[in-house]
């Protein structure tokens, strides 16, 4: 409060308090549900990605078992290309 206008200071503080309450209500009503929805979507996407990677890893293992020479040659080629790119 200032000595010049204590009523204006009280009004400003009351407005700030009301605005803070409105912001809290908006966060509870809008932002939190939206964030919870995003978290749920992210978790579902992560589960799908894990399942996809497991499935494709098993497929790759099968190819390596049935065609080991091709797998070694492909791995060597990929290593060579990555090594050249890293220079």
Order of alpha helices (4+ residues) and beta strands (2+ residues): alpha-alpha-alpha
